[in-house]
Each structure stands twice: as structure tokens, then as C-alpha cells.
Amino acid sequence: MQVRPAGEAALGPILDALAETAGALLEADRASISLLDPEGNARIGGIWGAVAAEWRSLTTPGARGLVGRVIDAADTIVIDRLDEDETLAENHRRLIALEDGRTALGTPLVSAGQTLGALVLVWKSNRAIGPAERRLVETLAQHAATVVENARAGARAHAARADAGPGRPPG
């Protein structure tokens, strides 16, 4: 059983919608938002356009693969030939091959200087990513990071109120 950090339980549909928006705006075939858990593992919090249901439950130890590379670089990364990328985890390569992924772009979700995860888009064709598309994806990732951080802040505030007890202010 996978346990989501507090505040993220209700985020699934919102992150799915953000992934769908990113995918539609950039005419991608798949889009996903991966979040880092407290141990540094990446798991998909929102996804759109995937054929394989396995993507939804996928957790990548140590945030390897494209998400890990994006997080390590703290920058947007484009992979032009997914089928030739040896750095992807075996389970990722299998799923990408199943869905015929060719080009991928990943960019970090950053809030208050902290990397929360990554937004990843995949196309079934070899595609050149232009500067305007790159800026759009980076802007969408910033919005997604804000949504995640706001949900986490709300959960922390709710927990503080609950810990304070009835009639007592948190703090």
C-alpha cells in the first residue's frame, strides 16, 4: 500500500487535470507529474494520456531516470530518442516502449527553493522542442509546484489546529 504525504490525498484529480492541460497545450501524447516522497523516491501524482495503468502506481527509488536527471540538474531536460536512452529504469523503458514514446521533456517543480518533483511530457514522434514550448512547460511546472505546496501548507495548518485541541489556537 502506498501512503501519500498529508495534504496530497486530494491532489490526484487536480494533478491529473494539470497534466492534461500541459499535454493538450503542447500536443503531447502523455503528461505526468511526479512528486518526491520524504525518502527521495519519485511517484506519479498526476497523469494524462497513458495507456498502461501501471504508470499510476509506479514509484521510482531514488528518483532515477528522467525525473532523477531533472531533479539533479535542477533544469529542464529533453530526451530526443527515448528508445535509445540507457539511463531510464527498466520498468520505465518497458512502459515507454509499450506506449511508443519517442521524445520526452522533463522540468522540475520548485517551490521556495525546494524541488518537489517533475512535470514530464512524452510524444510518440521525434519532436524538436522550441524555446517557447520550453518556457510554457516551465511555467506550468511552477503552477503545479504552487498547487502542491499550498496543499501541503493547508495540511500542516489543519494538523496544527487538530494538535492544539478544541478552542485553543495553534502555535
N, C-alpha and C positions, 0 to 999 in steps of 0.2 A: 504494500500500500504506500502510495506517495503522499506525503504530507506537505501542504503548501504553507509558507510562512503566513503569519497573521496579516490580514488585510488583503491577501491575494486570492482568497477563496472566491470572491465575487468578480474578480478581474477577467476570468476566462472569456466571457462573451464580449467584453469591452476590447480585450486584446485581439480577439478574433476579428472584430469589426475594424480595428486599426490595421491589422494585417491585410484584410480585404481591401480597405481603402488604398493602402500602399500598392498592393498588387494591381488594382484596377487603374490607378493613376499612371503607373509605369508599364502597363500592359504586360505584367509578369504572369507566369503560369502558376507560381506558388509563392506565398509570402508567409514568414513566420516570425514570431517574437520569442526569443529565448531569454529566460531570466536565470541569474545566478542564485543558487541557494547559499546558505551560510557556510557550507563546506567548499564552495567554489565550483560546484557542478552546475552544468547548464541543463535546463529542461525547457521544453516548449510550453509557453504560457498562452500563446495565441497562434492560430494557423488558419490559412485560407488556401484553397486550390489543391490541396494534397489528395492523392488517390488512396494511398496507404494509410489506414487508420493507426498504424504503428507509430507514426510521427507524433501523435498526441501524447503518448506515454513515454517517449524517448527521453532518457537522461544521459548526458554525456559526462562521464567522470573527468574532473579536472578541466572542464571546458575545452576539450581538444577539438580539432577540426577547424572549420571556418570560424565558428563562434570564438573559439580559443585564440585563433590568429587575430581576429578583430579586436578582442579584448587586450591581448598582449601588445598589439600595435597602437591601440587607442586611436584608431583611424579606420576609414573606410577601405575595404579590400574588395577587389574584383578578381574572380577566377574565370578566365576565358574558356578553359576546357576542363569542366568538372570530371569528365570521364578519364582524364589523364592525371588528376591530382592525387598523388600518393599520400598526402598528409591527412586526408579525410579518414575518419574512423571507418572500419569495415562495415558496420551496420548502416552508416550514412551512405557509403558508396553503393551498397546493395539497394537501398531505398531510392537513391538518386537515379541509379540505372533503371530500376523498375518504372520510374516516372519520366525517364528520358531527359533528365536535366543536363543542360549544356553550359550555360553561363550563370554565375551567381555573383551577387553583390551583398556584402555584409557591412553594417555600420554599427558602432556602439551606441547603447542607450546610457547616457551620462546625466546625472543629477547631482548638483552641488559637489562636483569633482569626483563623484563615486560612480564607477561603472556598474550598472545594474544588469546588463545583458546585451543583446544584439538584435537588430532587425535584419533579416535575411530575405532576399528576393531571388527567385530562380526562374530562368527562362529555358524553354525547350529548344531554343535555337542559339546559334552562336551570335552574340549581340555585342556591339560596341556601346559602352555606357558613356554618354556625354556629360560635360560639366554641369549642365542644368539639371539633368536627371540625378546626378550625384548629390547636388545641393538639395533637391527635393526630398530624396531619401533621408539625408541627414536631418532635415527639418522635421520630417515625420518621426524619425527616431527620437528627436528631442521632445516632441509632444508625447510620445509613448512613455518616455522616461518620467515626464512630469505626471502622467496618469498613475504610473506605478508608485512613485514617491508619495503622491497625495493619498493613495490608498493605504500605504504603509503608515503615513503620519496619522491618518484617521484611526487606524487600528491601534496605534500607540496611545492616542488620546483616549480611545474607548477603554483600553486596558487600564490606563491610569485612573480613569473615573471609577472603574469597577474595583480596583485595588483600594481606592480611598474609602469606599463604602458609602452607604446611603447618607445623603445630607452633608457630606464632607467634601470640600473642594480637593481636586487632585493637586499633588505637588509635594 
